[in-house]
Amino acid sequence: MFITSNFDSGNIEVLAAEQPDAIKLAIRNDAQSDFYQWFHFKLYSEAGVEHVMQITNAGQSAYPDGWRDYQAVASYDRETWFRVDTDFDGQNLTIRHSPDQESVYYAYFAPYSYERHQDLVQWAQQSIECQHVLLGQSLDGRDLNLLVVGQPEAGKKVIWLTARQHPGETMAEWFIEGLLSRLLDDEDGAARQLLQDHVFYIVPNMNPDGSVRGHLRTNAGGVNLNREWATPSLERSPEVFHVLNMMQHTGVDLFLDIHGDENLPYNFVAGSEGIPSYNAYMEQLGAKFKQILVAITPEFQTTYGYDLEAPGEGNLTVASNAVAERFGCLAFTLEMPFKDNADLADADFGWSAPRSMQLGADVLSAIYAISADIGKPA
């Protein structure tokens, strides 16, 4: 029996692995940070034997309540990820599984590899509608990729999407892949119509270093990028620095920042109600967007989510608040679950990569439905 995490986005420490029914593991912290929750490892062992894998430091992780009613994912081929029996006793997260094959991967959620990210970017730039822009480099020297979809022209409305500021939230890049697959389909009527009057600026992975390192929440320097939007710097947060610089150049008429939530088993959005300049335009267009998305898909709801920030007390270091305040635009943080959508539960797969991709495609329909109203208020 052997356990390894020596690969892209791998994260686990092996404390004991002599007996299949007494495996002891621990999750590594993000570099220079106290955050940890993402895990991803590979087990080599005998097929048909139950393995009991106990993550002993789960109770001190960044979001311990996120383990309640959570089921880990496993895969033999790294394409199909299914849920396996998992329970949490307040301290230990215990995964029980009898593999059908000699090796199997386990993860917090379906991984989105750096190789797949590179493939996505290169695939997208094959479209005549897409330009691939190198914004700069991360702290570890990885490329920060921007995809510009549509032809930038005066008078066109500008839509920005960013994903994976928190690298362990891999559902965010699956979402972007689903949205891009539809947006770049030249036989999709909504996409064709949108690109006549809009330009999309899409960053599929804001945090490539954390993604490769197996981090939950921070970049290579231990910095939470979604707390850097007030004063980003090349020394701490070049990822945000470069994106915000480009936003200053293009302007922003609609912004969606895509994330995953450890605790809540729902898909939802968080708005910018607490920013100083929040106004009726943002409120009315935001309400319309949510109403339409509820009508489009049962995967989205508005009953559960984060508490609204009090007027004037919004955290302006957070991307959606900072962008809404700076550009006077509608901005949302869109959250997906690590667990399942409790309104439409799937015991075998839970919330998954395919469902994340489908939600990305459905959100494009919601953007199309409000497209005539997008823009700064008169």
C-alpha positions in Angstrom: 0.0 0.0 0.0 1.3 3.4 -0.9 -0.2 6.9 -0.8 1.2 9.9 -2.7 0.3 13.5 -3.5 3.4 14.3 -5.6 1.5 15.7 -8.6 -0.3 18.8 -9.7 -2.6 20.1 -6.9 -1.7 17.2 -4.7 -2.0 17.8 -0.9 -1.8 15.2 1.9 0.7 14.1 4.6 0.8 10.4 5.4 1.0 9.8 9.1 0.4 6.0 9.1 -0.4 3.6 6.2 0.5 0.1 7.4 -3.0 -1.4 7.5 -5.9 -0.6 5.1 -8.3 -0.1 7.9 -6.1 2.3 9.9 -4.7 4.9 7.5 -3.9 8.2 9.2 -3.5 11.4 7.1 -3.2 15.2 7.5 -3.8 18.1 5.1 -0.9 20.5 4.6 -1.4 24.2 5.2 -1.3 26.6 2.3 2.3 28.0 2.1 2.9 30.8 4.6 -0.7 30.6 5.8 -2.9 29.0 8.3 -5.5 28.0 5.7 -6.0 24.4 4.7 -8.9 22.3 3.5 -8.1 21.1 0.0 -6.8 17.5 -0.3 -5.9 15.4 -3.3 -4.0 12.2 -3.2 -3.6 8.8 -4.8 -3.9 5.4 -3.2 -2.1 2.3 -4.5 -3.4 -0.9 -2.8 -5.3 -4.1 -3.2 -8.6 -4.0 -5.0 -11.8 -5.1 -3.2 -10.5 -4.3 0.3 -12.1 -1.7 2.4 -9.8 1.2 3.2 -10.5 3.5 6.2 -8.6 6.8 5.7 -8.8 9.3 8.6 -7.8 12.9 8.0 -6.8 13.7 11.6 -6.6 17.5 11.4 -9.9 18.2 9.7 -11.3 19.7 12.9 -8.8 22.6 12.7 -9.2 23.3 9.0 -10.3 26.7 7.6 -14.0 25.7 7.6 -14.6 22.7 9.9 -18.4 23.0 9.4 -17.8 22.3 5.7 -17.1 18.7 6.6 -20.6 18.1 8.0 -22.8 16.2 5.5 -19.8 16.2 3.1 -18.8 13.3 0.9 -15.3 13.1 -0.6 -14.9 12.4 -4.3 -12.9 9.6 -5.9 -11.9 8.6 -9.5 -10.1 5.8 -11.3 -9.7 7.7 -14.6 -9.4 11.3 -13.4 -12.4 12.1 -15.6 -15.4 10.8 -13.6 -15.5 11.7 -10.0 -18.0 10.0 -7.7 -18.8 10.4 -4.0 -17.6 7.9 -1.4 -18.7 7.2 2.2 -17.4 10.0 4.4 -18.2 11.1 8.0 -16.9 13.8 10.4 -16.8 13.4 14.2 -15.8 17.0 14.9 -12.1 16.3 14.6 -11.5 13.5 12.1 -12.8 13.2 8.6 -13.0 9.5 7.8 -13.3 8.2 4.2 -14.3 4.6 3.8 -14.0 3.0 0.4 -13.3 -0.4 -1.2 -11.6 0.3 -4.5 -12.5 -1.7 -7.5 -9.1 -1.1 -9.1 -5.5 -1.1 -7.9 -5.1 2.7 -7.8 -7.6 5.5 -7.1 -7.5 9.2 -6.6 -9.4 11.0 -3.8 -10.0 14.8 -3.6 -12.0 17.5 -1.9 -13.7 18.2 -5.2 -13.1 17.3 -8.8 -9.7 18.8 -9.6 -9.1 21.1 -12.5 -5.5 20.6 -13.5 -3.0 23.2 -14.7 -2.6 21.1 -17.8 -6.3 21.3 -18.4 -6.2 25.0 -17.8 -3.5 25.4 -20.5 -5.5 23.2 -22.9 -8.6 25.4 -22.2 -6.7 28.6 -23.0 -5.2 27.2 -26.2 -8.5 25.7 -27.3 -10.3 29.0 -26.8 -7.8 31.0 -28.8 -8.6 28.9 -31.9 -11.9 30.8 -32.2 -11.9 33.8 -34.4 -13.9 35.5 -31.7 -11.2 35.0 -29.0 -7.9 36.7 -28.3 -5.5 35.3 -25.7 -3.7 38.0 -23.7 -0.9 37.4 -21.3 -1.5 39.8 -18.4 1.7 39.0 -16.5 3.2 36.4 -14.2 2.4 35.1 -10.8 4.8 35.0 -7.9 6.0 31.6 -9.0 6.4 32.8 -12.6 3.3 31.2 -14.1 1.3 32.9 -16.8 -1.8 34.9 -15.9 -4.1 34.3 -18.9 -6.9 36.5 -20.1 -9.4 35.5 -22.8 -11.0 38.4 -24.7 -14.1 37.1 -26.5 -15.7 39.5 -29.0 -14.2 42.4 -30.9 -13.4 45.4 -28.6 -15.1 48.4 -30.1 -16.3 51.8 -28.9 -19.8 51.6 -27.5 -19.7 47.9 -26.7 -20.6 46.8 -23.2 -17.8 45.1 -21.2 -18.4 42.0 -19.2 -15.7 40.6 -16.9 -15.5 37.1 -15.3 -12.8 35.9 -12.9 -12.5 32.4 -11.4 -10.3 30.6 -8.8 -9.1 33.5 -6.8 -9.2 30.7 -4.2 -7.5 27.9 -6.0 -9.1 25.0 -4.1 -12.5 26.1 -5.5 -12.0 24.1 -8.7 -15.7 24.2 -9.5 -15.1 27.8 -10.6 -12.9 26.8 -13.5 -15.3 24.0 -14.5 -18.0 26.8 -14.6 -15.8 28.9 -16.9 -15.2 26.0 -19.2 -19.0 25.5 -19.5 -19.6 29.2 -20.2 -16.8 29.4 -22.7 -18.0 26.3 -24.6 -21.3 28.0 -25.2 -19.9 31.5 -25.7 -17.5 30.3 -28.5 -20.2 28.1 -30.2 -20.9 30.0 -33.4 -24.2 28.2 -33.8 -25.5 29.4 -30.4 -27.9 32.2 -31.1 -27.6 33.8 -27.6 -23.8 33.8 -27.9 -23.8 35.3 -31.4 -26.2 38.0 -30.3 -24.3 38.9 -27.2 -21.0 39.3 -29.1 -22.5 41.8 -31.4 -22.8 44.4 -28.6 -20.6 43.0 -25.8 -17.0 42.0 -25.1 -16.2 39.4 -22.5 -12.9 39.5 -20.6 -12.4 36.1 -18.8 -9.7 35.0 -16.4 -10.2 31.2 -16.0 -7.7 30.9 -13.2 -6.7 33.9 -11.1 -4.4 31.8 -8.9 -2.3 29.3 -10.9 0.4 29.0 -8.2 -2.1 28.0 -5.5 -3.8 25.6 -7.9 -0.6 23.7 -8.6 0.6 23.8 -5.0 -2.6 22.3 -3.7 -3.7 25.3 -1.7 -7.2 26.0 -0.6 -7.3 29.8 -0.5 -4.0 31.6 -1.1 -1.3 32.3 -3.7 2.3 31.3 -3.4 3.0 34.0 -0.8 0.1 33.0 1.5 -2.1 35.9 0.3 -5.8 35.6 0.0 -6.3 37.4 -3.4 -10.0 38.2 -2.6 -8.8 40.6 0.1 -6.4 42.5 -2.1 -8.6 44.5 -4.4 -8.2 47.8 -2.5 -4.4 48.0 -2.9 -3.0 45.1 -4.8 0.8 45.0 -5.4 3.3 43.2 -7.6 5.1 42.0 -4.4 2.0 40.4 -2.7 -0.7 40.0 -5.3 0.5 40.5 -8.9 -2.6 38.4 -10.0 -5.0 41.1 -8.8 -2.7 43.9 -9.7 -2.6 42.9 -13.4 -6.3 42.2 -13.7 -7.3 45.5 -12.0 -4.9 47.4 -14.3 -6.6 45.8 -17.4 -10.1 46.6 -15.9 -9.0 50.2 -15.7 -8.2 50.1 -19.4 -11.4 48.4 -20.5 -13.9 49.6 -18.0 -16.5 47.2 -16.5 -20.3 47.1 -17.1 -20.9 43.7 -15.5 -18.6 41.6 -13.2 -19.0 38.0 -12.0 -16.4 36.5 -9.7 -16.8 32.7 -9.5 -16.2 30.8 -6.3 -17.1 27.7 -4.2 -18.5 27.7 -0.7 -17.4 25.0 1.8 -20.5 25.2 4.1 -23.7 25.9 2.2 -25.1 23.2 -0.1 -26.6 25.6 -2.6 -25.8 27.8 -5.6 -26.2 31.5 -4.9 -24.8 35.0 -5.5 -23.6 37.7 -3.1 -24.0 41.3 -4.2 -22.5 44.6 -3.3 -25.3 46.0 -1.2 -22.8 47.4 1.4 -20.7 49.6 -0.9 -21.1 53.4 -0.5 -22.4 53.9 -4.1 -24.9 51.1 -4.1 -28.0 52.4 -6.0 -31.3 51.5 -7.5 -29.8 50.5 -10.8 -27.6 47.8 -9.2 -30.5 46.7 -7.0 -33.0 46.4 -9.9 -30.7 44.8 -12.4 -29.4 42.4 -9.8 -32.9 41.3 -8.9 -33.7 40.7 -12.5 -30.6 38.7 -13.1 -31.4 36.4 -10.1 -35.1 36.1 -11.0 -34.2 35.0 -14.5 -31.5 32.5 -13.4 -34.1 31.0 -11.0 -36.4 30.5 -13.9 -33.7 29.0 -16.1 -32.4 26.3 -13.8 -33.4 24.6 -10.6 -29.7 24.6 -9.7 -29.9 28.2 -8.6 -31.9 29.7 -5.7 -32.2 32.9 -3.6 -33.4 31.6 -0.3 -30.0 30.7 1.1 -26.8 32.7 0.9 -24.7 35.2 2.8 -26.1 37.9 5.1 -26.3 41.3 3.4 -23.7 43.8 4.4 -25.0 46.9 6.0 -25.2 50.1 3.8 -21.8 51.7 3.7 -20.1 48.8 5.4 -19.1 46.7 2.5 -15.6 45.2 2.5 -13.9 47.0 -0.4 -10.9 44.6 -0.4 -13.3 42.0 -1.9 -13.4 41.8 -5.7 -17.1 42.2 -6.3 -17.4 45.1 -3.9 -14.3 46.8 -5.1 -15.2 46.5 -8.8 -18.9 47.6 -8.2 -17.7 50.7 -6.3 -14.9 51.6 -8.8 -16.9 51.2 -12.0 -20.5 51.7 -10.9 -21.5 48.4 -12.3 -23.5 45.3 -11.3 -21.1 42.9 -9.6 -21.7 39.5 -8.0 -19.7 36.8 -6.3 -21.2 33.5 -7.5 -20.9 30.6 -5.1 -21.2 26.9 -5.8 -21.1 24.1 -3.2 -18.4 21.6 -2.4 -21.1 19.3 -1.1 -24.3 19.1 -3.2 -27.2 21.2 -4.2 -29.6 20.3 -1.4 -32.5 21.3 -3.6 -31.6 18.8 -6.3 -29.5 16.2 -4.5 -27.5 13.5 -6.4 -26.2 10.8 -4.0 -23.7 9.3 -6.5 -22.0 12.5 -7.7 -23.2 15.4 -5.5 -22.4 18.8 -7.0 -19.9 18.0 -9.8 -17.8 19.2 -12.6 -20.5 18.6 -15.2 -23.1 20.4 -13.2 -20.7 23.3 -12.7 -20.2 23.5 -16.4 -23.9 23.4 -17.1 -24.4 26.3 -14.6 -21.8 28.2 -16.5 -23.7 27.7 -19.7 -27.0 28.7 -18.0 -25.5 31.9 -16.6 -24.8 32.9 -20.1 -28.5 32.8 -20.8 -29.2 35.0 -17.8 -26.6 37.5 -19.0 -28.3 37.5 -22.4 -31.6 38.1 -20.8 -30.4 41.3 -19.0 -28.0 42.4 -21.8 -30.1 45.3 -23.0 -30.1 46.7 -19.4 -26.4 46.3 -18.7 -24.5 49.5 -18.5 -23.9 52.4 -16.2 -27.1 54.1 -15.1 -28.1 57.3 -16.8 
